[in-house]
């Protein structure tokens, strides 16, 4: 599982940083002025890694966890997708305030799924989790179906037995 987080700065805060799980600062997100576009710098070198081109374009992190998230229109689902490690993901369903799911485009049997979380442009606007979908061992699906069917049959047999006993007791009364 790979997680990628990036936080936009508020109208008053000019810089926010992105750190890894150990607390090491990796990137600084800076804005030159209140209404200017953002850019992301490498914290150590100051190299600009990404610069915002359009208001609703999402960040590209050029690192070992390369993620490209982009949408052309504000609430357009059709154009909404991203790439991770050379794998393309297609938008499936989106909610403005909650998680959106994506299916792998160039994977066999859609074995990878991703979730994208978008809250608000002044808060968290990018959160991508990529993970493989659970794979069922061969034959396990059939076993599961057989087990469920058998459980239903057992329940019906027990219900029939209970009903028969209730009938017997009612007849004797």
N, CA and C atoms as a LAMMPS dump frame, in Angstrom:
ITEM: TIMESTEP
0
ITEM: NUMBER OF ATOMS
519
ITEM: BOX BOUNDS ff ff ff
-5.0000000000000000e+02 5.0000000000000000e+02
-5.0000000000000000e+02 5.0000000000000000e+02
-5.0000000000000000e+02 5.0000000000000000e+02
ITEM: ATOMS id mol type element x y z
1 1 1 N 0.844 -1.187 0
2 1 2 C 0 0 0
3 1 3 C 0.887 1.248 0
4 2 1 N 0.544 2.189 -0.838
5 2 2 C 1.321 3.424 -0.937
6 2 3 C 0.403 4.591 -0.638
7 3 1 N 0.832 5.454 0.22
8 3 2 C 0.031 6.619 0.547
9 3 3 C 0.758 7.887 0.124
10 4 1 N 0.013 8.823 -0.387
11 4 2 C 0.573 10.09 -0.828
12 4 3 C -0.317 11.196 -0.287
13 5 1 N 0.248 12.074 0.475
14 5 2 C -0.533 13.154 1.06
15 5 3 C 0.09 14.495 0.685
16 6 1 N -0.785 15.446 0.419
17 6 2 C -0.294 16.793 0.171
18 6 3 C -1.343 17.77 0.687
19 7 1 N -0.903 18.817 1.318
20 7 2 C -1.806 19.768 1.924
21 7 3 C -1.621 21.131 1.271
22 8 1 N -2.734 21.737 0.875
23 8 2 C -2.621 23.077 0.317
24 8 3 C -2.504 24.087 1.452
25 9 1 N -1.884 25.23 1.153
26 9 2 C -1.792 26.249 2.188
27 9 3 C -3.089 27.052 2.252
28 10 1 N -3.366 27.605 3.409
29 10 2 C -4.552 28.427 3.579
30 10 3 C -4.281 29.817 2.998
31 11 1 N -5.287 30.671 3.068
32 11 2 C -5.112 32.028 2.532
33 11 3 C -4.064 32.811 3.318
34 12 1 N -3.834 32.433 4.572
35 12 2 C -2.943 33.215 5.412
36 12 3 C -1.582 32.563 5.61
37 13 1 N -1.535 31.238 5.497
38 13 2 C -0.264 30.544 5.674
39 13 3 C 0.391 30.369 4.322
40 14 1 N 1.611 30.819 4.193
41 14 2 C 2.288 30.792 2.899
42 14 3 C 2.993 29.483 2.621
43 15 1 N 3.354 28.745 3.672
44 15 2 C 4.108 27.509 3.458
45 15 3 C 3.601 26.408 4.381
46 16 1 N 3.432 25.236 3.813
47 16 2 C 3.166 24.046 4.611
48 16 3 C 4.074 22.945 4.093
49 17 1 N 4.367 22.01 4.941
50 17 2 C 5.331 20.982 4.584
51 17 3 C 4.697 19.602 4.573
52 18 1 N 5.314 18.717 3.812
53 18 2 C 4.898 17.322 3.748
54 18 3 C 6.038 16.49 4.317
55 19 1 N 5.715 15.643 5.282
56 19 2 C 6.734 14.817 5.923
57 19 3 C 6.405 13.347 5.732
58 20 1 N 7.424 12.495 5.827
59 20 2 C 7.19 11.059 5.739
60 20 3 C 6.757 10.534 7.101
61 21 1 N 6.56 9.22 7.203
62 21 2 C 6.054 8.629 8.438
63 21 3 C 7.026 8.774 9.601
64 22 1 N 8.314 9.012 9.308
65 22 2 C 9.3 9.222 10.371
66 22 3 C 9.399 10.684 10.792
67 23 1 N 8.643 11.55 10.124
68 23 2 C 8.665 12.961 10.476
69 23 3 C 9.697 13.766 9.718
70 24 1 N 10.383 13.159 8.752
71 24 2 C 11.359 13.894 7.949
72 24 3 C 10.633 14.75 6.923
73 25 1 N 10.933 16.051 6.907
74 25 2 C 10.276 16.945 5.967
75 25 3 C 10.825 16.692 4.569
76 26 1 N 9.925 16.422 3.638
77 26 2 C 10.327 16.122 2.266
78 26 3 C 10.11 17.31 1.339
79 27 1 N 8.95 17.936 1.461
80 27 2 C 8.598 18.991 0.528
81 27 3 C 8.03 20.189 1.274
82 28 1 N 8.183 21.352 0.674
83 28 2 C 7.553 22.565 1.161
84 28 3 C 6.607 23.065 0.079
85 29 1 N 5.377 23.375 0.473
86 29 2 C 4.399 23.915 -0.46
87 29 3 C 4.333 25.411 -0.213
88 30 1 N 4.647 26.179 -1.216
89 30 2 C 4.759 27.617 -1.026
90 30 3 C 3.832 28.369 -1.985
91 31 1 N 3.427 29.543 -1.524
92 31 2 C 2.645 30.432 -2.366
93 31 3 C 3.228 31.829 -2.196
94 32 1 N 3.494 32.492 -3.302
95 32 2 C 4.169 33.782 -3.222
96 32 3 C 3.259 34.877 -2.694
97 33 1 N 1.996 34.829 -3.086
98 33 2 C 1.048 35.843 -2.637
99 33 3 C -0.289 35.216 -2.351
100 34 1 N -1.242 36.008 -1.881
101 34 2 C -2.532 35.474 -1.479
102 34 3 C -3.244 34.786 -2.634
103 35 1 N -3.196 35.362 -3.817
104 35 2 C -3.932 34.816 -4.948
105 35 3 C -3.031 34.149 -5.977
106 36 1 N -1.774 33.969 -5.641
107 36 2 C -0.862 33.351 -6.604
108 36 3 C -0.969 31.836 -6.55
109 37 1 N -0.437 31.184 -7.565
110 37 2 C -0.495 29.735 -7.631
111 37 3 C 0.61 29.111 -6.789
112 38 1 N 0.353 27.88 -6.377
113 38 2 C 1.289 27.196 -5.496
114 38 3 C 2.435 26.561 -6.27
115 39 1 N 3.503 26.28 -5.552
116 39 2 C 4.547 25.416 -6.084
117 39 3 C 5.129 24.593 -4.942
118 40 1 N 5.703 23.446 -5.301
119 40 2 C 6.258 22.532 -4.313
120 40 3 C 7.769 22.47 -4.491
121 41 1 N 8.473 22.611 -3.39
122 41 2 C 9.93 22.582 -3.432
123 41 3 C 10.454 21.368 -2.673
124 42 1 N 11.562 20.848 -3.134
125 42 2 C 12.299 19.856 -2.363
126 42 3 C 12.837 20.562 -1.127
127 43 1 N 12.537 20.031 0.053
128 43 2 C 12.892 20.721 1.295
129 43 3 C 14.404 20.884 1.439
130 44 1 N 15.149 19.888 0.995
131 44 2 C 16.601 19.916 1.184
132 44 3 C 17.3 20.811 0.167
133 45 1 N 16.866 20.728 -1.093
134 45 2 C 17.6 21.43 -2.159
135 45 3 C 16.927 22.707 -2.636
136 46 1 N 15.64 22.856 -2.34
137 46 2 C 14.928 24.03 -2.836
138 46 3 C 14.488 23.912 -4.282
139 47 1 N 14.741 22.755 -4.901
140 47 2 C 14.359 22.541 -6.293
141 47 3 C 12.837 22.508 -6.413
142 48 1 N 12.318 23.219 -7.404
143 48 2 C 10.874 23.228 -7.621
144 48 3 C 10.489 21.939 -8.33
145 49 1 N 9.658 21.137 -7.651
146 49 2 C 9.249 19.848 -8.188
147 49 3 C 7.956 19.949 -8.983
148 50 1 N 7.097 20.841 -8.583
149 50 2 C 5.821 20.991 -9.273
150 50 3 C 5.333 22.411 -9.098
151 51 1 N 4.748 22.948 -10.153
152 51 2 C 4.195 24.29 -10.101
153 51 3 C 2.784 24.241 -10.661
154 52 1 N 1.866 24.842 -9.959
155 52 2 C 0.472 24.794 -10.369
156 52 3 C 0.28 25.581 -11.66
157 53 1 N -0.432 24.954 -12.597
158 53 2 C -0.7 25.616 -13.871
159 53 3 C -2.131 26.144 -13.929
160 54 1 N -3.06 25.306 -13.467
161 54 2 C -4.462 25.693 -13.468
162 54 3 C -5.001 25.574 -12.05
163 55 1 N -6.096 26.255 -11.795
164 55 2 C -6.641 26.296 -10.44
165 55 3 C -7.004 24.912 -9.924
166 56 1 N -7.546 24.059 -10.808
167 56 2 C -8.037 22.77 -10.347
168 56 3 C -7.143 21.623 -10.772
169 57 1 N -5.895 21.935 -11.05
170 57 2 C -4.965 20.857 -11.373
171 57 3 C -4.311 20.383 -10.081
172 58 1 N -4.195 19.075 -9.921
173 58 2 C -3.627 18.539 -8.692
174 58 3 C -2.129 18.324 -8.839
175 59 1 N -1.492 18.066 -7.732
176 59 2 C -0.042 18.027 -7.674
177 59 3 C 0.533 16.767 -8.299
178 60 1 N 1.706 16.917 -8.889
179 60 2 C 2.486 15.784 -9.37
180 60 3 C 3.723 15.68 -8.486
181 61 1 N 3.852 14.579 -7.813
182 61 2 C 5.01 14.375 -6.944
183 61 3 C 6.051 13.588 -7.73
184 62 1 N 7.164 14.232 -8.05
185 62 2 C 8.203 13.546 -8.821
186 62 3 C 9.188 12.919 -7.85
187 63 1 N 8.892 11.691 -7.461
188 63 2 C 9.683 10.998 -6.466
189 63 3 C 9.496 9.508 -6.708
190 64 1 N 9.964 8.653 -5.792
191 64 2 C 9.79 7.22 -5.969
192 64 3 C 8.324 6.819 -5.892
193 65 1 N 7.508 7.648 -5.268
194 65 2 C 6.071 7.396 -5.263
195 65 3 C 5.414 8.358 -6.239
196 66 1 N 5.668 8.169 -7.523
197 66 2 C 5.17 9.085 -8.54
198 66 3 C 3.659 8.935 -8.688
199 67 1 N 2.967 10.01 -8.46
200 67 2 C 1.517 10.007 -8.602
201 67 3 C 1.12 11.243 -9.399
202 68 1 N 0.367 11.038 -10.457
203 68 2 C -0.165 12.157 -11.23
204 68 3 C -1.675 12.176 -11.075
205 69 1 N -2.171 13.211 -10.447
206 69 2 C -3.602 13.348 -10.244
207 69 3 C -4.03 14.632 -10.924
208 70 1 N -5.03 14.532 -11.79
209 70 2 C -5.406 15.709 -12.552
210 70 3 C -6.883 15.624 -12.903
211 71 1 N -7.559 16.715 -12.819
212 71 2 C -8.904 16.773 -13.387
213 71 3 C -9.084 18.114 -14.083
214 72 1 N -9.715 18.079 -15.233
215 72 2 C -9.766 19.253 -16.082
216 72 3 C -10.899 20.209 -15.7
217 73 1 N -11.992 19.643 -15.231
218 73 2 C -13.121 20.461 -14.839
219 73 3 C -13.369 20.29 -13.345
220 74 1 N -14.028 21.252 -12.734
221 74 2 C -14.135 21.28 -11.285
222 74 3 C -14.798 20.03 -10.711
223 75 1 N -15.926 19.63 -11.294
224 75 2 C -16.626 18.463 -10.764
225 75 3 C -16.838 17.413 -11.841
226 76 1 N -15.914 17.336 -12.766
227 76 2 C -16.035 16.371 -13.847
228 76 3 C -15.459 15.035 -13.443
229 77 1 N -16.264 13.995 -13.511
230 77 2 C -15.776 12.662 -13.186
231 77 3 C -15.118 11.993 -14.372
232 78 1 N -15.575 12.331 -15.583
233 78 2 C -15.083 11.647 -16.771
234 78 3 C -13.59 11.843 -16.987
235 79 1 N -13.097 13.032 -16.663
236 79 2 C -11.689 13.343 -16.897
237 79 3 C -10.827 13.012 -15.689
238 80 1 N -11.423 12.463 -14.67
239 80 2 C -10.749 12.315 -13.395
240 80 3 C -10.054 10.959 -13.32
241 81 1 N -8.76 10.962 -13.281
242 81 2 C -8.009 9.724 -13.161
243 81 3 C -6.579 10.067 -12.786
244 82 1 N -5.769 9.062 -12.576
245 82 2 C -4.379 9.327 -12.272
246 82 3 C -3.525 8.13 -12.645
247 83 1 N -2.229 8.325 -12.593
248 83 2 C -1.283 7.263 -12.868
249 83 3 C -0.403 7.044 -11.652
250 84 1 N -0.071 5.8 -11.406
251 84 2 C 0.863 5.469 -10.337
252 84 3 C 1.764 4.354 -10.825
253 85 1 N 3.066 4.641 -10.865
254 85 2 C 4.032 3.63 -11.281
255 85 3 C 3.764 3.076 -12.668
256 86 1 N 3.316 3.946 -13.577
257 86 2 C 3.041 3.514 -14.933
258 86 3 C 1.699 2.827 -15.102
259 87 1 N 0.911 2.778 -14.033
260 87 2 C -0.4 2.135 -14.08
261 87 3 C -1.471 3.221 -14.088
262 88 1 N -2.42 3.096 -14.994
263 88 2 C -3.497 4.078 -15.116
264 88 3 C -4.719 3.629 -14.339
265 89 1 N -5.368 4.577 -13.692
266 89 2 C -6.573 4.286 -12.922
267 89 3 C -7.719 5.139 -13.45
268 90 1 N -8.873 4.541 -13.591
269 90 2 C -10.049 5.213 -14.127
270 90 3 C -11.035 5.514 -13.009
271 91 1 N -11.621 6.693 -13.081
272 91 2 C -12.608 7.118 -12.088
273 91 3 C -13.829 6.218 -12.141
274 92 1 N -14.31 5.822 -10.972
275 92 2 C -15.499 4.985 -10.891
276 92 3 C -16.658 5.774 -10.282
277 93 1 N -16.452 6.337 -9.111
278 93 2 C -17.513 7.103 -8.453
279 93 3 C -16.873 8.178 -7.6
280 94 1 N -17.493 9.328 -7.55
281 94 2 C -16.878 10.421 -6.812
282 94 3 C -17.877 11.138 -5.918
283 95 1 N -17.424 11.485 -4.736
284 95 2 C -18.172 12.352 -3.847
285 95 3 C -17.243 13.495 -3.467
286 96 1 N -17.755 14.697 -3.45
287 96 2 C -16.883 15.851 -3.236
288 96 3 C -16.154 15.791 -1.899
289 97 1 N -16.858 15.284 -0.864
290 97 2 C -16.277 15.345 0.473
291 97 3 C -15.74 14.017 0.955
292 98 1 N -15.947 12.947 0.215
293 98 2 C -15.541 11.647 0.724
294 98 3 C -14.674 10.92 -0.287
295 99 1 N -14.38 9.668 0.012
296 99 2 C -13.466 8.912 -0.823
297 99 3 C -14.078 8.597 -2.177
298 100 1 N -13.255 8.637 -3.196
299 100 2 C -13.652 8.24 -4.526
300 100 3 C -12.82 7.034 -4.911
301 101 1 N -13.407 6.117 -5.65
302 101 2 C -12.693 4.898 -5.993
303 101 3 C -12.34 4.862 -7.474
304 102 1 N -11.228 4.22 -7.745
305 102 2 C -10.744 4.084 -9.106
306 102 3 C -10.411 2.633 -9.388
307 103 1 N -10.594 2.228 -10.63
308 103 2 C -10.191 0.894 -11.039
309 103 3 C -9.011 0.995 -11.986
310 104 1 N -8.17 -0.015 -11.913
311 104 2 C -6.977 -0.063 -12.743
312 104 3 C -7.386 -0.256 -14.206
313 105 1 N -6.81 0.555 -15.085
314 105 2 C -7.162 0.5 -16.505
315 105 3 C -6.337 -0.552 -17.231
316 106 1 N -5.023 -0.54 -17.029
317 106 2 C -4.151 -1.454 -17.769
318 106 3 C -3.624 -2.577 -16.881
319 107 1 N -4.516 -3.103 -16.024
320 107 2 C -4.177 -4.262 -15.195
321 107 3 C -5.001 -5.454 -15.65
322 108 1 N -4.529 -6.649 -15.364
323 108 2 C -5.304 -7.851 -15.651
324 108 3 C -6.382 -8.016 -14.586
325 109 1 N -7.628 -8.103 -15.035
326 109 2 C -8.769 -8.356 -14.152
327 109 3 C -8.948 -7.276 -13.081
328 110 1 N -8.503 -6.067 -13.376
329 110 2 C -8.667 -4.967 -12.401
330 110 3 C -8.202 -5.377 -11.02
331 111 1 N -7 -5.887 -10.924
332 111 2 C -6.502 -6.418 -9.652
333 111 3 C -6.031 -5.33 -8.704
334 112 1 N -6.019 -4.102 -9.166
335 112 2 C -5.629 -3.016 -8.283
336 112 3 C -6.76 -2.001 -8.215
337 113 1 N -6.953 -1.467 -7.038
338 113 2 C -7.971 -0.456 -6.839
339 113 3 C -7.336 0.704 -6.081
340 114 1 N -7.887 1.878 -6.243
341 114 2 C -7.32 3.048 -5.576
342 114 3 C -8.445 3.889 -5.003
343 115 1 N -8.107 4.646 -3.985
344 115 2 C -9.065 5.559 -3.39
345 115 3 C -8.454 6.951 -3.382
346 116 1 N -9.261 7.934 -3.734
347 116 2 C -8.79 9.312 -3.727
348 116 3 C -9.709 10.128 -2.838
349 117 1 N -9.141 10.883 -1.954
350 117 2 C -9.941 11.661 -1.028
351 117 3 C -9.716 13.142 -1.279
352 118 1 N -10.82 13.881 -1.476
353 118 2 C -10.735 15.316 -1.71
354 118 3 C -11.672 16.006 -0.738
355 119 1 N -11.162 16.873 0.08
356 119 2 C -11.998 17.511 1.096
357 119 3 C -12.318 18.965 0.729
358 120 1 N -11.311 19.79 0.687
359 120 2 C -11.533 21.21 0.423
360 120 3 C -10.225 21.81 -0.038
361 121 1 N -10.295 22.78 -0.911
362 121 2 C -9.062 23.312 -1.5
363 121 3 C -8.176 24.007 -0.464
364 122 1 N -8.75 24.421 0.669
365 122 2 C -7.923 25.065 1.684
366 122 3 C -7.441 24.071 2.735
367 123 1 N -7.848 22.791 2.564
368 123 2 C -7.389 21.764 3.495
369 123 3 C -6.702 20.66 2.704
370 124 1 N -7.044 19.428 2.988
371 124 2 C -6.452 18.319 2.256
372 124 3 C -7.081 18.231 0.882
373 125 1 N -6.28 18.331 -0.179
374 125 2 C -6.875 18.201 -1.498
375 125 3 C -6.284 17.049 -2.273
376 126 1 N -5.385 16.303 -1.694
377 126 2 C -4.891 15.133 -2.391
378 126 3 C -4.537 14.029 -1.42
379 127 1 N -5.162 12.894 -1.57
380 127 2 C -4.826 11.744 -0.747
381 127 3 C -5.08 10.518 -1.594
382 128 1 N -4.028 9.834 -1.97
383 128 2 C -4.173 8.682 -2.852
384 128 3 C -3.64 7.442 -2.163
385 129 1 N -4.429 6.4 -2.134
386 129 2 C -4.002 5.112 -1.61
387 129 3 C -4.123 4.09 -2.727
388 130 1 N -3.057 3.412 -3.014
389 130 2 C -3.071 2.389 -4.058
390 130 3 C -2.768 1.05 -3.413
391 131 1 N -3.609 0.08 -3.635
392 131 2 C -3.368 -1.227 -3.049
393 131 3 C -3.977 -2.302 -3.946
394 132 1 N -3.423 -3.498 -3.923
395 132 2 C -3.988 -4.587 -4.724
396 132 3 C -5.291 -5.081 -4.122
397 133 1 N -6.216 -5.429 -4.987
398 133 2 C -7.453 -6.024 -4.508
399 133 3 C -7.175 -7.437 -4.018
400 134 1 N -7.893 -7.909 -3.019
401 134 2 C -7.665 -9.275 -2.526
402 134 3 C -7.984 -10.301 -3.61
403 135 1 N -7.102 -11.25 -3.758
404 135 2 C -7.291 -12.285 -4.758
405 135 3 C -7.75 -13.578 -4.078
406 136 1 N -8.788 -14.18 -4.614
407 136 2 C -9.31 -15.422 -4.062
408 136 3 C -8.524 -16.588 -4.619
409 137 1 N -8.096 -17.526 -3.765
410 137 2 C -7.453 -18.74 -4.288
411 137 3 C -8.413 -19.513 -5.184
412 138 1 N -7.862 -20.233 -6.139
413 138 2 C -8.686 -21.003 -7.064
414 138 3 C -9.515 -22.009 -6.275
415 139 1 N -10.796 -22.027 -6.559
416 139 2 C -11.682 -22.973 -5.894
417 139 3 C -12.314 -22.45 -4.625
418 140 1 N -11.793 -21.358 -4.092
419 140 2 C -12.331 -20.858 -2.825
420 140 3 C -13.723 -20.268 -3.019
421 141 1 N -13.947 -19.645 -4.164
422 141 2 C -15.272 -19.088 -4.437
423 141 3 C -16.325 -20.191 -4.46
424 142 1 N -15.977 -21.3 -5.163
425 142 2 C -16.906 -22.427 -5.227
426 142 3 C -17.161 -23.003 -3.83
427 143 1 N -16.103 -23.094 -3.022
428 143 2 C -16.237 -23.612 -1.669
429 143 3 C -17.14 -22.709 -0.831
430 144 1 N -16.954 -21.4 -0.999
431 144 2 C -17.758 -20.437 -0.255
432 144 3 C -19.234 -20.569 -0.646
433 145 1 N -19.498 -20.667 -1.956
434 145 2 C -20.876 -20.812 -2.425
435 145 3 C -21.498 -22.092 -1.866
436 146 1 N -20.73 -23.185 -1.928
437 146 2 C -21.222 -24.47 -1.41
438 146 3 C -21.549 -24.35 0.08
439 147 1 N -20.657 -23.683 0.824
440 147 2 C -20.847 -23.546 2.27
441 147 3 C -22.106 -22.741 2.571
442 148 1 N -22.3 -21.638 1.851
443 148 2 C -23.474 -20.788 2.074
444 148 3 C -24.749 -21.558 1.742
445 149 1 N -24.727 -22.26 0.591
446 149 2 C -25.904 -23.044 0.199
447 149 3 C -26.212 -24.11 1.244
448 150 1 N -25.159 -24.775 1.724
449 150 2 C -25.36 -25.835 2.735
450 150 3 C -25.914 -25.257 4.034
451 151 1 N -25.419 -24.094 4.434
452 151 2 C -25.921 -23.449 5.645
453 151 3 C -27.399 -23.115 5.504
454 152 1 N -27.79 -22.659 4.317
455 152 2 C -29.208 -22.347 4.074
456 152 3 C -30.053 -23.613 4.18
457 153 1 N -29.52 -24.709 3.577
458 153 2 C -30.252 -25.984 3.636
459 153 3 C -30.415 -26.46 5.082
460 154 1 N -29.344 -26.369 5.865
461 154 2 C -29.395 -26.788 7.27
462 154 3 C -30.405 -25.948 8.03
463 155 1 N -30.397 -24.636 7.766
464 155 2 C -31.343 -23.748 8.446
465 155 3 C -32.775 -24.116 8.095
466 156 1 N -33.011 -24.446 6.818
467 156 2 C -34.366 -24.835 6.394
468 156 3 C -34.788 -26.142 7.062
469 157 1 N -33.829 -27.092 7.163
470 157 2 C -34.129 -28.368 7.823
471 157 3 C -34.483 -28.138 9.286
472 158 1 N -33.725 -27.235 9.942
473 158 2 C -34.002 -26.939 11.349
474 158 3 C -35.355 -26.247 11.5
475 159 1 N -35.666 -25.331 10.582
476 159 2 C -36.949 -24.63 10.633
477 159 3 C -38.108 -25.608 10.435
478 160 1 N -37.908 -26.554 9.494
479 160 2 C -38.956 -27.558 9.231
480 160 3 C -39.157 -28.446 10.456
481 161 1 N -38.06 -28.822 11.101
482 161 2 C -38.15 -29.643 12.305
483 161 3 C -38.848 -28.914 13.427
484 162 1 N -38.547 -27.638 13.576
485 162 2 C -39.181 -26.827 14.619
486 162 3 C -40.679 -26.705 14.365
487 163 1 N -41.03 -26.506 13.096
488 163 2 C -42.448 -26.366 12.731
489 163 3 C -43.189 -27.677 12.977
490 164 1 N -42.529 -28.817 12.657
491 164 2 C -43.157 -30.132 12.87
492 164 3 C -43.404 -30.381 14.345
493 165 1 N -42.419 -30.021 15.176
494 165 2 C -42.565 -30.204 16.629
495 165 3 C -43.7 -29.335 17.169
496 166 1 N -43.766 -28.118 16.628
497 166 2 C -44.836 -27.208 17.07
498 166 3 C -46.192 -27.77 16.678
499 167 1 N -46.266 -28.41 15.513
500 167 2 C -47.522 -29.023 15.07
501 167 3 C -47.908 -30.195 15.932
502 168 1 N -46.912 -31.014 16.313
503 168 2 C -47.167 -32.173 17.162
504 168 3 C -47.691 -31.747 18.535
505 169 1 N -47.046 -30.736 19.085
506 169 2 C -47.46 -30.283 20.42
507 169 3 C -48.834 -29.643 20.377
508 170 1 N -49.15 -28.99 19.292
509 170 2 C -50.48 -28.382 19.158
510 170 3 C -51.538 -29.461 18.989
511 171 1 N -51.183 -30.562 18.271
512 171 2 C -52.127 -31.651 18.048
513 171 3 C -52.416 -32.423 19.327
514 172 1 N -51.4 -32.57 20.153
515 172 2 C -51.577 -33.318 21.402
516 172 3 C -52.364 -32.536 22.425
517 173 1 N -52.317 -31.193 22.272
518 173 2 C -53.064 -30.362 23.197
519 173 3 C -54.527 -30.423 22.829
